[in-house]
Amino acid sequence: MKKIIPSLLLAFSFSASAAVEQLPIIQTKYTADPAPMVHNDTIFLYTSHDEDDANGYGFKMQDWLLYTSTDMVNWTEHGPVASLKDFKWCQRDNGAWAIQVIERNGKFYMYCPLHGNGIGVLVSDSPYGPFKDPIGKPLVWQKEHWNDIDPTVMIDDDGQAYMYWGNPELYYVKLNEDMISYSGGINKFDKAPLHYQEGPWLFKRDNRYYLAFASTCCPEGIGYAMSDKPTGPWETKGYIMRPTERTRGNHPGIIEYKGKDYVFGHSYDVLRLLTPDHHERRSVNAAEMKYNADGTIQEVPYWKDVVLTSVKPFDPYQRVEAETMAWGFGLKTIPNGVRNMSVTNVDNGEYICLRDVDFGKKGAKKFSASVASKKGNATIKVRIDSKDGKVIGELPISSTGSDDVYKLYTCKLEKVKGIHDLYLTFEGNGEGLFNFDYWSMKK
């Protein structure tokens, strides 16, 4: 995402006293096709991944990523959880399109389109992976066409599981209890929901069945249909998000979390901060969604016209991975050990924002950060409320000898009470100041 337009970087700031645009929730990588899943009180957000060098209208997609959150506004990256290489029978280096992960009987099943080679399935004992191929072949592959994309899976109350998929046609199968095979053959809808394009998302609420999907083209919005049966027929009800000229594509994922309902999708809004030119480099968005008394869905404004609110304050008195953030435009992430990442490409003037951080009734005494820096001569300033807000601590970073040798630095903090947005701002000479692993505060 380099190089950043400074005026745009400095313009973004969360503020309790001013309305802000809700820009994409992930900025350190280009992400698309969100597939959220709630497990153990945590949102697991699986995404496809547009590479930084994808140019023009061509997709470059090789793996799938995972992010988690417990508050809907601060997200932690866990890196790639699976890739095309996990399917030994498919020799492709592109085409890792929209997935969905679902849990059954303590195992987690990932349904993966391999564009042009059908839909495969991976399984893991953990939502973090590793995911492995249990069947060594496609779960479905209609070789006469390339329509087998965008799988979505739902397990009904009676235990029967269904997988829908398809562009431009709409198909479904009844999955067996093992979740890696199906019975009854592939069923094709003679009549898909009105305006259906691709990206179906199947779910159930209050004994009603819903099928959300990328609708109309182009631009695409998010439409939805309803039925009283999991296999249709489907009656199109309208838009969850109306098509606008501000977006070219979309792809829904829908969950209920802590008493609220959310729709996820994607946009080109991070790319637009850098260039007006089109490239297939998308970014995941989210917005709260509400139902009417009759079960229909209220239309949601475009992503930038709504603002997410946190469902609980963030606890700074723990080990916090540096790749946990509400905003970090311009920064990147790299693997650092097993299931761990570090923030990199840290340049002068950039920052990490976390929203609704709870300092408690007495405030924090100390701030510590694990950092690796070959050249040193940098500072992390701990600020509250805005990127230019009050400085409550300054942490000098000296050379650790290498950009992969980490050292724990600690500074004192001026005590502040209550809930504030937290900004870690980075200062130093030029670019590549340090790599950032994790931080914590102490009372």
LUMSE-171067 format. One record per residue: residue in one letter; x, y, z of N, C-alpha, C in turn. Coordinates in steps of 0.2 Angstrom, whole numbers, padded with zeros to 4 digits, always signed. Atoms other than C-alpha are relative to their C-alpha. Layout:
N
aXYZXYZXYZ/...
END
This chain:
443
m+0004-0006+0000+0000+0000+0000+0004+0006+0000/k-0004-0006+0000+0015+0012-0001+0000+0003-0007/k-0001-0005-0006+0017+0026-0004-0007+0004+0001/i+0006-0003-0003+0003+0034+0006+0000+0008-0002/i+0001-0007+0001-0004+0051+0002+0000+0003+0007/p+0000-0003-0007+0000+0061+0018-0006+0003+0002/s+0006-0004-0002-0015+0072+0018-0006-0005+0002/l+0005+0005-0001-0026+0056+0017+0001-0004+0007/l-0002+0004-0006-0016+0047+0031-0002+0004+0006/l+0001-0005-0006-0017+0062+0043-0007+0002+0001/a+0007-0002+0000-0035+0065+0039-0005-0004+0004/f+0004+0004-0003-0042+0050+0047+0001-0001+0007/s+0000+0000-0007-0046+0050+0065-0007-0002+0003/f+0006+0002-0004-0059+0042+0077-0001+0006+0005/s+0001-0005-0005-0067+0055+0088-0007-0001+0002/a+0006+0001-0003-0081+0053+0100-0005+0006-0001/s+0004-0006+0000-0087+0071+0097-0001+0002-0008/a+0001-0002+0007-0087+0071+0078-0002-0006-0004/a+0002+0005+0004-0095+0060+0065+0006-0002-0005/v-0005+0002+0005-0083+0050+0054-0002-0005-0005/e+0002+0005+0004-0084+0039+0039+0003-0007+0002/q-0002+0007-0002-0084+0020+0042+0004-0003-0006/l-0004+0003+0005-0069+0015+0031+0001-0007+0001/p+0000+0007-0001-0065-0003+0029+0004-0002+0006/i-0002+0002-0007-0061-0013+0045+0007-0003-0001/i-0006+0003+0001-0045-0021+0038+0004+0005-0005/q-0004-0004+0005-0031-0010+0030+0007-0002-0001/t-0007+0002+0002-0014-0019+0031+0000-0005-0005/k+0000+0004+0006-0019-0031+0017-0007+0002-0003/y+0006+0000+0003-0032-0031+0004-0004-0006+0001/t+0004+0006-0002-0046-0042+0009-0007+0000-0004/a+0007+0001+0003-0063-0048+0001-0004-0006+0002/d+0004+0006-0002-0077-0060+0002+0000-0002+0007/p+0000+0002-0007-0080-0059+0020-0004-0006+0002/a+0003+0006-0002-0085-0075+0029+0000+0000+0008/p+0000+0000-0008-0089-0071+0048-0003-0006+0003/m+0003+0006-0004-0092-0085+0060+0001+0002+0008/v+0000-0001-0007-0096-0083+0079+0002-0007+0003/h-0002+0006-0003-0087-0096+0090+0003+0002+0007/n-0002-0002-0007-0084-0095+0109+0001+0007+0001/d+0001-0007-0001-0089-0077+0110+0005+0004-0004/t-0005-0003+0005-0077-0072+0096-0002+0000-0007/i+0002+0000+0007-0080-0067+0079+0007-0002-0004/f-0005+0002+0004-0069-0076+0067-0002+0002-0007/l+0001-0003+0007-0068-0067+0050+0005-0003-0005/y-0004+0003+0005-0061-0077+0036-0001+0004-0006/t+0000-0004+0006-0057-0068+0020+0004-0003-0006/s-0005+0001+0005-0050-0070+0003+0005+0006+0000/h-0005-0005-0001-0035-0060-0001+0003+0002-0007/d-0003-0003+0007-0031-0048-0016+0007+0002+0002/e-0007-0002-0001-0012-0047-0018+0001+0008-0002/d-0001-0008+0001-0005-0029-0018+0002+0001-0007/d-0002-0002+0007+0001-0031-0036-0005-0002-0005/a+0005+0001+0005-0015-0036-0043-0002+0006-0004/n+0000-0006+0004-0017-0024-0058-0007-0001-0004/g+0005+0000+0004-0032-0019-0068-0006-0004+0002/y+0006+0004-0001-0047-0030-0069+0001-0008+0001/g-0001+0007-0001-0038-0046-0066+0001-0002+0008/f-0001+0002-0007-0039-0055-0049+0007-0004+0001/k-0006+0004-0002-0023-0062-0040-0001-0002+0007/m+0003+0003-0006-0029-0073-0026+0003-0007+0002/q-0004+0007-0001-0018-0087-0018-0001-0003+0007/d+0001+0003-0007-0023-0089+0000-0006+0003+0004/w+0005-0002-0004-0036-0086+0014+0002+0002+0006/l-0002-0003-0006-0034-0075+0029-0005+0000+0006/l+0004+0000-0006-0041-0074+0047+0001+0006+0004/y+0000-0005-0005-0045-0060+0058-0005-0001+0005/t+0005+0001-0005-0054-0060+0075-0001+0006+0004/s+0002-0005-0004-0063-0048+0086-0005-0002+0005/t+0005+0001-0005-0073-0047+0102-0004+0006+0001/d+0003-0006-0001-0079-0030+0100-0003+0004-0006/m+0003-0002+0007-0083-0027+0081+0004+0006-0002/v-0003-0006+0002-0071-0012+0080+0008-0001+0000/n-0008+0002+0000-0053-0019+0084+0001-0007-0002/w-0001+0006+0003-0047-0033+0074+0007-0002+0000/t-0007+0003-0001-0032-0045+0076+0001-0004-0006/e-0002+0005+0005-0024-0053+0061+0004-0006+0002/h-0003+0006-0001-0019-0071+0061+0004-0003-0006/g-0003+0002+0006-0012-0072+0044-0003-0005-0004/p+0003+0005+0004-0015-0085+0031-0002-0007+0004/v+0002+0006-0003-0025-0100+0037+0000-0006-0005/a+0000+0005+0005-0025-0110+0021+0001+0003-0007/s-0002-0003+0007-0020-0108+0002-0001-0005-0005/l+0000+0005+0006-0021-0116-0015+0004-0006+0001/k-0005+0006-0001-0006-0127-0010-0003-0005+0004/d+0003+0005-0005-0017-0136+0003-0004-0005-0004/f+0004+0005+0004-0026-0145-0012+0005-0003-0005/k-0006+0003+0004-0012-0156-0019-0003-0002-0007/w+0003+0002+0006-0024-0162-0033-0002+0006-0005/c+0001-0006+0004-0026-0144-0040+0006+0004-0001/q-0006-0004+0002-0011-0136-0048-0001+0007-0002/r+0002-0007+0002-0016-0118-0048+0004+0004+0005/d-0003-0006-0004-0007-0102-0042-0004+0006+0000/n+0004-0006-0001-0022-0091-0043-0007-0003+0000/g+0007+0003+0000-0041-0093-0040-0003-0002+0007/a+0003+0001-0007-0043-0093-0021-0005+0005+0001/w+0006-0004-0001-0060-0086-0021-0004-0001+0006/a+0004+0000-0007-0074-0084-0008-0001-0006+0003/i+0001+0006-0004-0074-0097+0006-0006+0002+0005/q+0004-0001-0006-0085-0100+0021+0002-0006+0005/v-0002+0005-0005-0080-0109+0037-0006-0001+0005/i+0005+0001-0004-0093-0118+0048+0002-0006+0005/e-0002+0005-0005-0091-0129+0064-0006-0005+0001/r+0004+0006-0001-0099-0146+0067+0003-0005+0004/n-0002+0005-0004-0096-0158+0081+0008+0001+0002/g-0007-0002-0002-0080-0149+0086+0005+0000-0005/k-0005-0001+0006-0072-0148+0069-0003+0006-0004/f+0001-0007+0004-0071-0133+0057+0001-0002-0007/y+0000+0002+0007-0075-0136+0039+0001+0007-0004/m-0001-0006+0004-0069-0123+0026-0001-0002-0007/y+0002+0002+0007-0077-0124+0009+0003+0005-0005/c-0005-0004+0003-0065-0117-0004-0002-0001-0008/p+0000+0001+0007-0068-0113-0023+0007+0001-0003/l-0007+0000+0004-0053-0116-0034-0002+0002-0007/h+0003-0002+0006-0059-0106-0049+0002-0004-0006/g-0001+0004+0006-0060-0118-0064+0001-0007+0002/n-0001+0006-0002-0057-0133-0053-0005-0003+0005/g+0005+0002-0004-0073-0134-0043+0001+0002+0007/i-0001-0002-0007-0075-0133-0024+0002-0005+0004/g-0003+0004-0005-0064-0141-0011-0002+0001+0007/v+0002-0001-0007-0066-0144+0007+0006-0001+0004/l-0006+0002-0004-0053-0143+0021-0003+0000+0007/v+0002+0001-0007-0055-0147+0040+0005+0001+0005/s-0005-0001-0005-0047-0143+0056-0003-0001+0007/d+0003+0001-0006-0049-0146+0074+0000+0007+0004/s+0000-0007-0003-0047-0127+0078-0002+0005-0006/p+0002-0005+0004-0054-0112+0070+0006+0004-0003/y-0006-0003+0002-0036-0105+0068+0004-0004-0005/g-0004+0004+0004-0031-0120+0058+0005-0004+0004/p+0000+0001+0008-0021-0129+0051-0005-0004-0003/f+0006+0003+0003-0034-0134+0039+0004-0005-0005/k-0002+0005+0004-0031-0150+0029-0005-0003-0004/d+0005+0003+0005-0039-0159+0014-0002-0007+0002/p+0001+0007-0002-0048-0174+0020-0002-0005-0005/i+0002+0004+0005-0054-0181+0003+0004-0001-0006/g-0005+0000+0005-0040-0177-0009-0003+0001-0007/k+0003-0001+0007-0052-0172-0023-0005+0006+0001/p+0006-0005-0001-0066-0159-0026-0006-0003+0003/l+0007+0002-0003-0082-0160-0016-0005+0001-0006/v+0004+0000+0006-0091-0154-0032+0004+0003-0005/w-0004-0003+0006-0084-0150-0049-0004-0002-0006/q+0004+0001+0006-0096-0148-0064+0005+0003-0006/k-0006-0002+0004-0082-0148-0077-0002+0003-0007/e+0002-0003+0006-0093-0142-0091+0000+0007+0000/h+0000-0008+0000-0092-0124-0085+0004+0002+0006/w-0004-0003-0006-0084-0113-0072-0004+0004+0005/n+0005-0003-0004-0099-0109-0062+0001-0002+0008/d-0001+0003-0007-0093-0118-0046+0004+0005+0005/i-0003-0005-0004-0089-0103-0035-0004+0002+0006/d+0004-0003-0005-0094-0095-0019-0004-0004+0004/p+0004+0005-0004-0100-0109-0008-0002+0003+0007/t+0002-0002-0007-0110-0105+0008-0004-0006+0003/v+0003+0006-0004-0116-0118+0021-0004+0002+0006/m+0004-0001-0006-0129-0119+0034-0003-0007+0002/i+0003+0006-0003-0134-0133+0046-0007+0002+0003/d+0007-0001-0002-0153-0133+0049-0001-0003+0007/d+0002+0002-0007-0161-0136+0066-0001-0008+0001/d+0000+0007+0000-0164-0154+0061+0006-0004-0001/g-0006+0003+0001-0146-0157+0058+0002-0001-0008/q-0002+0000+0007-0147-0157+0039+0004+0006-0002/a-0004-0005+0002-0133-0147+0031-0001+0001-0007/y+0001-0002+0007-0135-0137+0014+0006+0004-0002/m-0005-0004+0003-0122-0130+0003-0003+0003-0006/y+0002-0003+0006-0127-0117-0010+0006+0003-0003/w-0006-0004+0004-0115-0109-0023-0003+0002-0007/g+0001-0001+0007-0114-0103-0041+0000+0007-0002/n+0001-0006+0004-0112-0089-0053+0001-0002-0008/p+0006-0003-0001-0122-0086-0064-0006-0004+0002/e+0006+0005-0002-0133-0101-0060+0001-0001+0008/l+0000+0002-0007-0138-0106-0042-0001-0007+0001/y+0000+0007-0001-0135-0123-0036+0000-0002+0008/y-0001+0002-0007-0136-0133-0019+0000-0008+0000/v+0000+0007-0002-0133-0150-0012-0002-0001+0008/k+0001+0002-0007-0138-0159+0004+0007-0003+0003/l-0006+0003-0003-0122-0162+0014-0001-0006+0005/n+0001+0005-0005-0120-0178+0024+0003+0003+0007/e-0003-0002-0007-0116-0177+0043+0007+0001+0000/d-0007-0001+0000-0098-0179+0039+0003+0006-0003/m-0002-0006+0003-0098-0163+0030+0005+0000-0006/i-0005+0001+0005-0086-0169+0017-0003-0004-0006/s+0004+0003+0005-0099-0178+0006-0007+0002-0001/y+0007-0002+0000-0117-0176+0000-0004-0005-0003/s+0005+0005+0002-0132-0186-0005-0005+0004-0005/g+0005-0002+0004-0145-0184-0018+0002+0004-0007/g-0002-0003+0006-0135-0176-0032+0000+0008+0000/i+0000-0008+0000-0133-0157-0037-0006+0002-0003/n+0007-0003+0002-0149-0147-0038+0002+0007-0003/k+0000-0007+0003-0150-0132-0050-0006+0003+0000/f+0006-0004+0000-0163-0119-0048-0001+0002-0007/d+0002-0002+0007-0172-0116-0064-0001+0008+0000/k+0001-0007-0001-0176-0099-0057+0003+0003+0006/a-0004-0003-0005-0163-0090-0046-0004+0006+0003/p+0003-0006-0002-0169-0075-0035+0001+0006-0005/l+0000-0006+0005-0172-0059-0045+0006+0004+0002/h-0006-0004-0001-0156-0049-0047+0006-0004+0002/y-0006+0004-0003-0145-0064-0041+0006+0000-0005/q-0006+0000+0004-0127-0063-0047+0005-0005+0002/e-0004+0005-0003-0116-0073-0036+0001+0001+0008/g-0001-0001-0007-0109-0074-0018-0006-0001+0005/p+0006+0001-0005-0124-0082-0009+0002-0001+0007/w-0001+0001-0007-0125-0082+0010-0006-0003+0003/l+0007+0003-0002-0138-0094+0017+0000+0000+0008/f+0001+0000-0007-0144-0092+0035-0008-0001+0002/k+0006+0001-0003-0159-0095+0046-0001+0005+0006/r+0002-0004-0005-0168-0083+0058-0007-0001+0002/d+0007+0001-0002-0184-0086+0068-0004-0004-0005/n+0003+0005+0004-0189-0101+0057-0001+0003-0007/r+0000-0003+0007-0187-0090+0041+0007-0002-0003/y-0007+0001+0004-0173-0094+0028+0001+0006-0004/y-0002-0006+0004-0163-0081+0020+0006-0002-0004/l-0006+0000+0005-0152-0080+0005+0002+0007-0002/a-0002-0006+0002-0142-0065+0004+0005-0001-0006/f-0004+0001+0006-0131-0062-0012+0002+0007-0003/a-0002-0006+0004-0122-0050-0023-0005+0001-0006/s+0006-0001+0005-0136-0042-0034+0001+0005-0005/t+0000-0005+0006-0138-0033-0050+0008+0001-0002/c-0006-0001+0002-0123-0029-0060+0000+0005-0007/c-0005-0002-0005-0114-0017-0062-0002+0008+0001/p-0003+0002-0006-0112-0009-0049-0004-0006+0003/e+0004+0005-0004-0117-0023-0037-0002+0002+0007/g+0002-0001-0007-0127-0021-0021+0000-0007+0003/i+0001+0006-0004-0132-0034-0008-0008-0001+0000/g+0007+0002-0001-0149-0042-0011-0002-0005+0004/y+0002+0006-0004-0159-0055-0002-0007-0002-0002/a+0007+0003+0002-0173-0067-0004-0002-0004+0007/m+0002+0004-0006-0183-0077+0009-0004-0006-0002/s+0003+0006+0001-0191-0094+0010-0003-0003+0006/d+0002+0004-0006-0201-0105+0022+0003-0007+0000/k-0003+0007+0001-0190-0120+0016+0008+0002-0001/p-0007-0002+0002-0171-0121+0015+0002-0001-0007/t-0001+0001+0007-0172-0127-0003-0004+0005-0004/g+0004-0004+0004-0183-0113-0008-0007-0003-0002/p-0001-0005+0005-0193-0107-0019+0002+0007+0004/w-0002-0006-0003-0185-0090-0015-0004+0006-0003/e+0003-0006+0002-0194-0074-0015+0004+0006+0001/t-0004-0006-0001-0183-0058-0018-0004+0005+0004/k+0003-0005-0004-0187-0045-0005+0003+0007-0001/g-0002-0007+0001-0176-0031-0010+0008+0000+0001/y-0007-0001-0002-0159-0024-0005+0002+0000+0007/i-0003-0002-0007-0149-0025+0011+0005+0006-0001/m-0004-0006+0002-0137-0012+0002-0001+0001-0007/r+0002-0002+0007-0143-0004-0014+0007+0001-0004/p-0006-0002+0004-0130-0003-0028+0001+0007-0001/t-0002-0007+0000-0121+0013-0029+0006+0001-0005/e-0006-0001+0004-0108+0021-0041+0006+0000+0004/r-0006+0000-0004-0096+0020-0026+0003-0007+0001/t-0003+0006-0001-0094+0002-0027-0001-0004-0007/r+0001+0004+0006-0091-0011-0041-0002-0007+0001/g+0002+0007-0001-0093-0027-0033-0002-0001+0008/n+0002+0001-0007-0100-0034-0016+0000-0008+0001/h+0001+0007-0001-0101-0050-0007-0002-0001+0008/p+0002+0000-0007-0111-0053+0009+0002-0005+0005/g+0000+0005-0006-0108-0062+0026-0004+0003+0005/i+0005-0003-0005-0121-0060+0040+0001-0004+0006/i+0000+0003-0006-0120-0064+0058-0004+0004+0005/e+0002-0004-0006-0128-0060+0075+0005-0001+0005/y-0006+0000-0005-0116-0055+0089-0002+0004+0005/k+0001-0004-0006-0120-0050+0106-0006+0004+0000/g+0007-0003+0001-0138-0046+0102-0001+0005-0005/k+0000-0004+0006-0134-0036+0086+0001-0004-0006/d-0001+0003+0007-0135-0041+0068+0005+0004-0004/y-0005-0003+0004-0121-0037+0056+0000-0003-0007/v-0002+0002+0007-0118-0037+0037+0007+0002-0002/f-0007-0002+0002-0101-0038+0030+0000+0000-0008/g+0000+0000+0007-0096-0035+0012+0007+0003-0001/h-0007-0003+0001-0081-0027+0003-0001+0006-0005/s+0000-0006+0005-0077-0011-0007+0007+0001-0002/y-0006-0002+0002-0063-0002-0015+0003+0006+0004/d-0001-0007-0003-0062+0012-0002+0007+0001+0002/v-0007+0000-0002-0044+0008+0004+0004+0002-0006/l-0003-0002+0007-0038+0008-0014-0001+0007-0002/r+0002-0007+0002-0047+0024-0017+0004+0005+0004/l-0004-0004-0003-0036+0032-0004+0006+0001-0003/l-0007+0000+0003-0021+0029-0015-0001+0002-0007/t+0000-0001+0007-0027+0030-0033-0007+0000-0002/p+0007+0001+0003-0043+0033-0043+0000-0006-0006/d+0000+0006+0005-0037+0019-0055-0003-0006+0003/h+0003+0006-0003-0046+0003-0054+0005-0006+0000/h-0003+0006-0001-0037-0013-0048-0004-0004+0004/e+0004+0004-0005-0045-0028-0040+0004-0001+0006/r-0002+0000-0007-0039-0024-0023-0005+0003+0005/r+0006-0002-0004-0054-0024-0011+0002+0000+0007/s-0001-0001-0007-0056-0021+0007-0007-0002+0004/v+0006+0002-0003-0069-0029+0019-0003+0006+0005/n+0004-0005-0004-0082-0018+0027-0005-0003+0004/a+0005+0003-0004-0095-0021+0040-0005+0006+0002/a+0005-0005-0002-0111-0012+0046-0006-0004+0004/e+0005+0003-0004-0125-0015+0059-0006-0001-0005/m+0006+0001+0004-0141-0022+0051-0006-0002+0004/k+0006+0000-0005-0159-0022+0058-0005-0004-0004/y+0005+0004+0003-0174-0033+0054-0007+0004+0002/n+0006-0002-0001-0192-0027+0053-0004-0005+0004/a+0004+0004-0004-0206-0035+0063-0002-0006-0004/d+0002+0005+0004-0211-0046+0048+0006-0004-0003/g-0006+0004+0002-0193-0053+0046+0004+0003-0006/t-0004-0003+0006-0188-0042+0031+0005+0004+0003/i-0006-0003-0002-0172-0033+0032+0000+0008-0002/q+0000-0007+0001-0170-0014+0034+0006+0002-0005/e-0006-0002+0004-0159-0006+0020+0005+0003+0004/v-0006-0003-0004-0142-0002+0026+0003+0005-0005/p-0004-0005+0004-0133+0014+0019+0006-0003-0002/y-0007+0002+0002-0117+0012+0010+0005+0001+0005/w-0005+0001-0006-0102+0007+0021+0002+0007+0003/k-0003-0007-0002-0095+0025+0022-0005+0004+0004/d+0005-0004-0003-0111+0032+0028-0003-0002+0007/v+0002+0002-0007-0113+0022+0044+0007-0001+0004/v-0006+0001-0004-0101+0020+0059-0001-0005+0005/l+0000+0006-0005-0098+0004+0069+0001+0003+0007/t-0002-0001-0007-0099+0005+0088+0002-0006+0003/s-0003+0005-0003-0090-0006+0099-0006-0003+0005/v+0005+0003-0004-0100-0019+0109+0002-0001+0007/k-0003+0000-0007-0088-0018+0124+0006+0003-0001/p-0006-0004+0000-0073-0008+0129+0006-0005-0001/f-0006+0004+0001-0055-0015+0125+0004+0001+0006/d-0004+0001-0006-0044-0021+0139+0007+0001-0002/p-0007-0001+0001-0026-0014+0138+0004-0004+0004/y-0004+0003-0005-0020-0024+0153+0001-0007-0002/q-0001+0006+0003-0016-0039+0143+0006+0000-0005/r-0005+0000+0005-0003-0044+0130-0005+0001-0007/v+0004-0002+0006-0010-0035+0114+0004-0001-0006/e-0004+0000+0006-0004-0040+0097+0000+0006-0003/a+0000-0007+0003+0002-0025+0088-0004+0000-0007/e+0004+0001+0006-0008-0032+0073-0007+0001+0002/t+0007-0001-0002-0024-0028+0083-0001+0007-0001/m+0001-0007+0002-0031-0012+0077-0007+0002-0003/a+0006-0002+0003-0046-0002+0072+0002+0004-0007/w-0003-0004+0006-0035+0008+0060+0007+0000+0000/g-0007+0000+0001-0018+0006+0053+0002+0001-0007/f-0002-0001+0007-0017+0013+0036+0007+0001-0002/g-0007-0001+0002+0000+0012+0027+0004-0005+0003/l-0004+0005-0003+0006-0002+0039-0001-0006-0004/k+0001+0007+0002+0009-0020+0034+0001-0005+0005/t-0001+0005-0005+0010-0036+0043+0004-0006-0003/i-0004+0006+0002+0022-0051+0042+0000-0006+0005/p+0000+0005-0005+0023-0068+0050+0006+0000+0005/n-0005-0001-0005+0032-0069+0066-0001-0006+0005/g+0002+0006-0004+0032-0087+0073-0006-0003-0002/v+0006+0004+0002+0018-0099+0073-0007+0004+0003/r+0006-0003-0001+0001-0091+0072+0001+0007+0003/n-0002-0007-0003+0009-0074+0076+0002+0004-0006/m-0002-0005+0005+0011-0058+0066+0004+0006+0003/s-0003-0007-0002+0021-0042+0067-0002+0005-0005/v+0002-0006+0004+0017-0025+0061+0007+0002-0003/t-0007-0002+0004+0031-0019+0048-0002+0006-0004/n+0000-0006+0004+0034-0005+0036-0003+0006+0004/v+0002-0005-0004+0032+0007+0050+0004+0006-0002/d-0003-0007+0003+0036+0025+0043-0002+0005+0005/n+0001-0006-0003+0037+0042+0051-0007+0002-0001/g+0006-0003+0001+0020+0049+0054-0006-0005+0000/e+0005+0005+0000+0010+0033+0054-0002-0002+0007/y+0003+0001-0006+0000+0026+0068-0005-0006+0000/i+0005+0005-0001-0011+0012+0075-0005+0003+0005/c+0005-0003-0005-0028+0017+0083-0004-0006+0002/l+0005+0005-0003-0038+0006+0095-0006+0004+0003/r+0006-0003-0002-0056+0011+0099-0002-0002+0007/d+0003+0002-0006-0064+0012+0116+0004-0004+0005/v-0005+0003-0005-0049+0007+0127-0002+0002+0007/d+0002-0002-0007-0054+0006+0145+0006+0000+0005/f-0006-0001-0004-0040+0013+0156-0002-0001+0008/g+0002+0001-0006-0051+0010+0171-0001+0006+0005/k+0001-0005-0005-0054+0020+0187+0006+0004+0002/k-0006-0003-0002-0036+0023+0191+0005+0002-0006/g-0004-0002+0005-0027+0023+0174+0006-0005+0000/a-0006+0004+0001-0011+0014+0168+0007+0004+0002/k-0007-0003-0002+0007+0017+0175+0005-0001-0005/k-0005+0001+0004+0017+0009+0162-0002-0003-0007/f+0002+0002+0007+0017+0005+0143+0007-0004-0002/s-0005+0004+0003+0028-0009+0136-0001-0002-0007/a+0001+0002+0007+0031-0014+0118+0006-0004-0002/s-0005+0004+0002+0041-0028+0110+0001+0002-0008/v-0001-0004+0006+0050-0020+0095+0007-0003-0002/a-0006+0001+0003+0064-0025+0083+0002+0005-0005/s-0002-0006+0004+0074-0011+0075+0008-0001-0002/k-0007+0000+0001+0091-0012+0066+0003+0007+0001/k-0003-0007-0001+0093+0007+0065-0002+0004+0006/g+0002-0004-0006+0084+0013+0080-0002+0007-0001/n+0001-0007+0001+0082+0031+0083-0008+0002-0001/a+0007-0001+0001+0063+0030+0084-0004+0001+0006/t+0004-0001-0006+0049+0034+0096-0007-0002-0001/i+0007+0001+0000+0032+0027+0100-0003+0005+0005/k+0003-0005-0004+0021+0041+0107-0007-0003+0002/v+0006+0003-0002+0006+0035+0117-0005+0006+0001/r+0005-0006+0000-0009+0047+0114-0007-0002+0001/i+0007+0002-0001-0027+0047+0118-0005+0005-0004/d+0006-0004+0003-0043+0053+0109+0001+0002-0008/s-0001-0001+0007-0035+0057+0092+0008-0001-0002/k-0007+0001+0002-0018+0055+0082+0004+0006+0002/d-0003-0006-0003-0014+0073+0088-0001+0001+0007/g+0003-0001-0007-0021+0070+0105+0006+0001+0005/k-0005-0001-0006-0013+0072+0122+0005-0006+0000/v-0005+0006-0001+0003+0062+0124+0001-0002+0007/i+0000+0002-0007+0003+0052+0140+0006-0005+0001/g-0006+0004-0001+0019+0042+0137+0004+0001-0007/e-0005+0000+0006+0035+0042+0125+0004-0006+0001/l-0004+0006-0001+0044+0026+0122+0006+0000-0005/p-0006+0000+0005+0062+0028+0114+0001-0007-0002/i-0002+0006+0002+0067+0014+0103+0007+0000-0003/s-0007+0001+0002+0086+0010+0101+0001-0006-0004/s-0002+0006+0005+0094-0002+0089+0000-0007+0004/t+0000+0006-0003+0091-0020+0093+0005-0005-0004/g-0005+0003+0004+0105-0025+0080-0003-0003-0006/s+0003+0004+0006+0092-0033+0068-0007+0002+0000/d+0007-0001+0000+0075-0031+0062-0004-0006+0002/d+0003+0006-0003+0071-0048+0068+0002-0002+0007/v-0001+0001-0007+0078-0047+0085-0004+0005+0004/y+0005-0004-0004+0065-0041+0097+0002+0001+0007/k-0001-0002-0006+0067-0032+0113-0006+0004+0003/l+0005-0003-0003+0055-0026+0126+0002+0006+0003/y-0002-0007-0003+0055-0007+0130-0006+0002+0004/t+0005-0002-0005+0045+0001+0144+0001+0007+0001/c+0000-0007-0002+0040+0019+0148-0005+0001+0005/k+0005-0002-0004+0030+0027+0161-0006+0004-0003/l+0006-0004+0003+0012+0034+0157-0003+0005+0005/e+0004-0005-0004+0003+0049+0164-0007-0003+0000/k+0006+0003-0001-0012+0042+0171-0006+0003-0003/v+0007-0002+0003-0029+0044+0162-0005-0005+0002/k+0006+0004-0002-0046+0037+0168-0005-0001-0006/g+0006+0000+0004-0060+0030+0159+0001-0003-0007/i+0000+0003+0007-0063+0025+0140+0002+0005-0005/h-0002-0004+0005-0053+0033+0127+0002-0004-0007/d-0004+0003+0006-0047+0029+0109+0007+0001+0001/l-0007+0000-0001-0029+0025+0110+0004+0000-0007/y-0004+0000+0006-0016+0030+0097+0007-0001+0001/l-0007+0001+0000+0001+0024+0095+0003+0003-0006/t-0003-0003+0006+0010+0036+0084+0008-0001+0000/f-0007+0002+0002+0027+0033+0076+0004+0005-0003/e-0004-0005+0003+0041+0045+0074+0007-0002-0001/g-0007+0002+0001+0058+0044+0067+0002+0002-0007/n-0003-0003+0006+0069+0047+0052-0002-0005-0006/g+0001+0003+0006+0061+0041+0036-0005-0006+0001/e+0004+0005+0000+0054+0024+0033+0003-0006+0003/g-0002+0006-0003+0055+0006+0040+0004+0001+0007/l-0003-0002-0007+0058+0012+0058+0001-0006+0004/f-0001+0006-0004+0055-0005+0066-0006-0005-0001/n+0005+0005+0000+0045-0021+0067-0003+0000+0007/f+0003-0001-0006+0032-0021+0081-0004-0007+0001/d+0003+0007-0001+0026-0038+0089-0006+0001+0005/y+0006+0000-0004+0015-0034+0104+0002+0006+0005/w-0001-0005-0005+0012-0021+0118-0005-0002+0006/s+0004+0001-0005+0004-0021+0135+0000+0006+0005/m+0000-0005-0005+0000-0009+0150-0001-0003+0006/k+0001+0003-0007+0001-0011+0168-0002+0006+0005/k+0003-0005-0004-0008-0002+0182+0004+0002+0006/
END
